[in-house]
Amino acid sequence: MDRAVAVIGAGTIGGAIIRGLLRAGGGYRVVATARSSSTVERLRGLGVEATTDNVEAVREADLVILTVKPYVVADVLREVAAELEGKPLVSLAAAVSTGYIASRAPKAKVIRGMTNINVEVNEGFTTLSAGPNCDQAARSAAEELFRRLGTVEWVDERYMDALTALSGSAPAFIAEVIDALALGGIAAGLPRDLAYRATLMAMMGTSRNLLETGRPPHQVRDMVLTPAGTTIRGVMVLQGNGLKRTLMEAVLEATRRAKEMRDEMGLS
């Protein structure tokens, strides 16, 4: 029998998880919730059960994934806490600690997670941290589900703000880099489709190269460089305009924002 998973607050990331599970095929019966009836209908159009009733969804679930915005976590947990007893609860709400969640759902098996929209194509990178009452069965249930959506790692919770900034936000940062490279190709005379295709394939191939060979990025860069060649001219411009510093600061700023959110909303 398929296991029931409730996706509470199926917006951008919740919807990506649902589409990834459907793409992976079989094993799970998905019950999704959303606030608006139009979103519920759109979710039903994907072929999953959907409702505006969080309590009903949690009651039927074997595992619950919380994908709501941080500022509504307390309200949602207050609503469904009684139905969470003994169930794994994976919260993907940015900046919200396991301690905060456990204080409002004390009988749930709490796990804090961070993933990204690439779960939609089963290429997500999901990090999980076990919280109060989380036993091995709960860990296994959460890991098994997210392994269908990509790569999973268990980490210390102290890394979660930085992972929110890096893993969670990285698709946006990388998309900006891809867009810039492709626009450069267009400026150099390439047709738009060809420019984007060349950029995306280079990005994908470079990632696979680094993952499979274990080379550090600077080694791949140096393999491409030749004296007085085209690549070193381009790298000179990137370095001169502070590309690395800009990207590093983007990650640090996003990390700071996660901490600010926790302080502003009392989510510790």
Steps between C-alpha positions, in 0.01 A plus 500: 500500500627847413604712797309822550700822505342836578656809341372789709507832316570380147635818345823521300712249690206281602386485139852412387509213751166370375606515136827326589319219680266454206797495265674239719187286483316283754542438869323806637146628520529878513251719683577868446355809663473860388313807621328588174247287313669586169829351622316194628348449156838542334649238733216261425580552134841344569324183610534531878248547778474861613303689761492825696468295821841454664357287782344252258823469302717442809252253648530278193879526467782267598752781449444876496703758308452860609570744216326814628660841549681544833256759632205258487676194647365564851140534380517185288659294779238623746236379256642152434706413811251246633519302173881492496547260790760240412541621142816621325471874435750648254498880512649680201411842638809722484658609829260302723687286754410146602462626856237751394308238304520244781372752752183537293468137387656311793378156392629521143830349389657825388748537215621829356586499133612718213471414134465686172275516197711244314303229683250559220734315261634259766830690524447675833755525777320450830660539841327369810556550875337275758317678780319397818329160506646412159575127502664284236168408342418867446846569359467207260154608384616855426821392332326245280254758372757770427738252334234464234545872438880513482789490746450499878746582780451513876669804655533677830221755538751782551573482126140547393500879459803483271344210309180700463711770334715265293290195410156659527588826325771364269268427206414871489867603519600247235211604276631858513847381394353291218292794383803728497713252305225439245441873455872534438469240227210692347705818515775313314255413222354161596130424452319507837410130507852393411653734758285359781548141388879538485504661845277238661695209355829654611360552851366146521815345357729697729295398805514135399873525433565644846276244672637197321870587494522672838708777346493839674341774285826691455654191337225484240547871436876454454444208261309735269742794520775546241761778492366812326186305408132585499413348839759693702368824352152415620621384843693826534174691456316279752772544759530871435128548558496297820289203395619274782459764767152585372385137518658450842325810631169378357526179703602687815218752462241226453638324809473820702141541385409153626635592844318835490172326418539268796565791733219716358240226529632333816556170320791368707 
